[in-house]
Amino acid sequence: MDDGVVIGEGVVLDARPASFATRMLGSAIDVTVQVLALIVLLLVATGTFDVSGENVAPALIIAVMVMVMVVIPTTVETLTRGRSLGKLATGIRIVRDDAGPVRLRHSFIRALVGVGELWFTAGTVALFASLTNTKGKRVGDMLAGTYAIRVRGGGAASIQVVMPPPLAAWAATADMRRLPDGLALATRQFLARGPKMHAGSRVRVGRELAARLEQYIAPGPPPGTPTEAFLMAVLAERRNREWLAAQRARSVAAEQSEMVRRLPYAIPDPAN
């Protein structure tokens, strides 16, 4: 099986840690861009503001450095879900330890710690930390709970969720509670990667996921239902029900919005 991250449901996600060389190359590109941005912003700031005062120049330099070293990296990484310019060029992404997308908190911690381990120590601390960590984490990643994964080269597995015809009648009448996001994702990942898994592991993981799903469904599938057909039917039915619920909510919101715009006591709205 390909390298990956094993999540709580026992399914391997296509989230392979980036190699040390790839991550260092991405970091080098990011630092180069930041140095250029620092030079440009310092030139602009000194040309725009009067720096003749005794305390103006140091304060201006500190403000620009904070902007370049912390604010900009945090903003870029948060908005792009972990992909700065260097990471985009090298085909990697920063994700949480559970393979989920990074948030503002994770990006801020990485950028703040990076001031010390990347800038003040010329990357020495980050280098040694990455070399000694199995996932290539630097100190900022350890504190933020993140690491870098490869997003190019392997091709993410995907599958089209369709309702198996023999289970359509059962799924339409079954009582299905909303599935936890992690369980739904694990099931979808398993169905996509199942053909590449070892036969024994495929059967074992499929049964484990089916047992978890049955806790949210009543009655269970008809006797003799193949495990993967059951998983596919549950995903398809939940998707359809959630889509219909969203459509109904949108219709109710439109009706309420129309009622709010009307005047009370049946007084006709003024003509525009």
N, C-alpha and C positions, 0 to 999 in steps of 0.2 A: 504494500500500500504506500501511496505517496506520503511524504512528510506532511504533518498537519498539526492542528491544535485539537486535542480531545476535550470536548466540552462536557458539562455535567451529564448529559443524556447518553454519553458514550459514543458519539458520532464524531468522526474526524472531519474537521473543516479544512478547506483549502487555504490555510493561512500559515505558510511555511516561513520560518524566520529568515530574514535577509542575511546574506553572507557578510562577514566582517569587511571585506574589500568593497562590496557594493555600498554598505552603509557609510564607510569612510569617504568614498567618492562623493556620495550625496551630501555629506556634511561639509566636505571641502567646497563644493559648489555653493552651498548655502552661506558659508562663512565668507567666501569671496564676494558674493552678492551683498552681504551685509557690510563688508568693509567698504565697498564702492558706495553703498547708500550712506554710510557714515561720513565718508569724505564729502559727498555731494551735499548732504544736509548741513554739515559744518560750514562749508563754503557759502551756502545760501543763507544760513543763520547769521554768520559774521558779516555778510554783505547787507543783510536786511536790518539788523539791530545794532545799536551803538554799544560797542564792547569796550569803550574807553574807561568805564567805571571799574573800580577795584574788584568788585564781587560779581560783575555781570558775566565776564568771560567764563569763569569756572562753573557758574550756575547754568549757563547756556550749553557748555560742553556736556555737563552731567545730564541735562534734559535730553539732548540729542542722543547720547549713549543709551539712556534708558529706553528711548523711543525705538532705536535700532536693535538693541539687544533683547528687549523684553516685549514691548508693546507690539511691534510689527510681527515678530515670529509667532507670538500668541494669537494674534488676529488671523494671520494667514493660515496657520495650522488648524485653528478652530473652524474657519469658514470652508476650508478645503477638506475637512475631515481627515487631517493627518498627512496632507501632501503639499510640501513646500516645493519651490522650484527645483532644488537639488533632488528631492525624492521623486518628483515627477520625471526628471531626466533619467534617473537610474531605475525607475520602475518599482519603487517601494512605497510603503505607507506606514504611518504610525497608528497602531491600534491598542486598545486596552488588553489586559492579560486574558480576558474572556473572548477576545477577537472582535469586540464591539468597537464602534467608532469613538474617537476621543472627543471629549467635551472641553469647555473653556478651562475648567479646573486642571485637567491633565496637561493641556498645552501651556498654561501659565506656570505650573510647577516645573515642567521641562525647560522652559525658557529662563525662568528665574535661576534654577540650579545651573543651567548652562553658562550663565555669566561667570560663575566660578570655575567650573570644570572645563569649559571650552575657551573662554577669553582670558581670564586671569592666569591660567596655568598652560596656555597655548595648546590645549587639548590633551595634555599629558594624562590627567586624571581620567578623562573619558576613554582614552586609548587603553589604559590598563584595565579599567572596569569592563570594557567591551571584550577584551581578550580573555578575561577570567570568567565571563558569564556565558552560560550555554546558549542563551538567546541573543548574545551580543548587546546586552543592555548597558547603557552608561548609568551614572548615578541618578541623573534626572529621571530616567525610565524606571529605575528601581523605586524611587520615591513616588512617582506618579502612577505606577502600576501599568506601564505601557511597554511596547517593544515594536520593532520594525519587521514588517512582513514583505514578501515578494508578491507583487500583483501582476507581474508579467512573466511569461515563459511557460507556465503550466496550463493556463486556460481554466477559468473557473467552471466547475460543473454546474449544469442547469438542467431543468426538466420542466416540461409543460404539465401542469396539474389538470387532469381531466377525470370526469366521473366514470368509473367502470360501469358499463350498462347493467350487469347483473345486480349491482348494489344500489342502483338509483332509487328504487322503490323503498328499500330499507332506510337509506340515508334521508329521504324526504320526510319520513315519519319519526325518525329517531330524535330523542331529546339530547342535544349537544350543547354543552356549556362552552363558553369562550375558552380557547386553549391558551396557556401561558406562552408568551412570545418565544421563550427559549425552546420550549417543547415543539412548537410549530416549526421553528427554524431547523431544529435538529431533524425532524421528520422529513422536511423538504430536502435537506442536505443528504440524508441517508438515501432517499429515493433517487437522487441525482447521481450519487457516487456508488450506489449498490452494485452495479455491474462490474466495477473495478475492484471490489472488495473480495477477500478470500471467502469461499463459499461458507465455511463454518462461521466466520465472523459475521457474514451477512445475515445468516439465519438467527444467530444469537442476538445481534443488535436489533434486528427487525422485531423479534419477539419482545425484547425489552421495551421498545417504543410502543408496540401495540398494547402491552400491559399498562403502560402509563396513560395512553390515550383512552383506554376503556374506563378509567376513573372519571372521565368527563362525559361519557356517553351511556345512554340507556334507551332501549335494550342494546345488548352487544350485537355484533354482526351475525348473520346466519351461520349455522354450523358448517364447517368445511371451507370457510372463506379464506383464500390465500392471504397471508400476512400483509404483503405489500399492496395488494388490492384494497384491503381494509384501510391501510394508511392513506392511500391515494384518495379513497372515497371520503374519508374524514376531512382531509385538506380541501378537497373540491367543494364539499357541502358547506364547510365553515366559510370558505371564500364567498360562495354564492349568498349565504345568509347575511354575512357582513356587508356585502354590496347592496343587497336589498334594504337592509337597515339604514345604510348611509343614504340611499335614495329616499326613503321615507322621511328621514330626518331633514334632508334638504327640502323636501316638499312642505313639511310642517313649518320650517323656518321661513320659506317664501310666503306661506299663507299668513303667518304671524306678522311678517314685515309689511304685508299689504294691509292688514288690519290696523297696525300702528299708524300708518300714513292717513287713514281715514279719520274724518272728524266725528265726534260723538253724537249720539241722539239722531242718527240718520240724516244729519245735515249734509247735503251734497258738497263734495270738494269743490273749491273755487276753480274755475277754468283758467288755465295758464294762457 
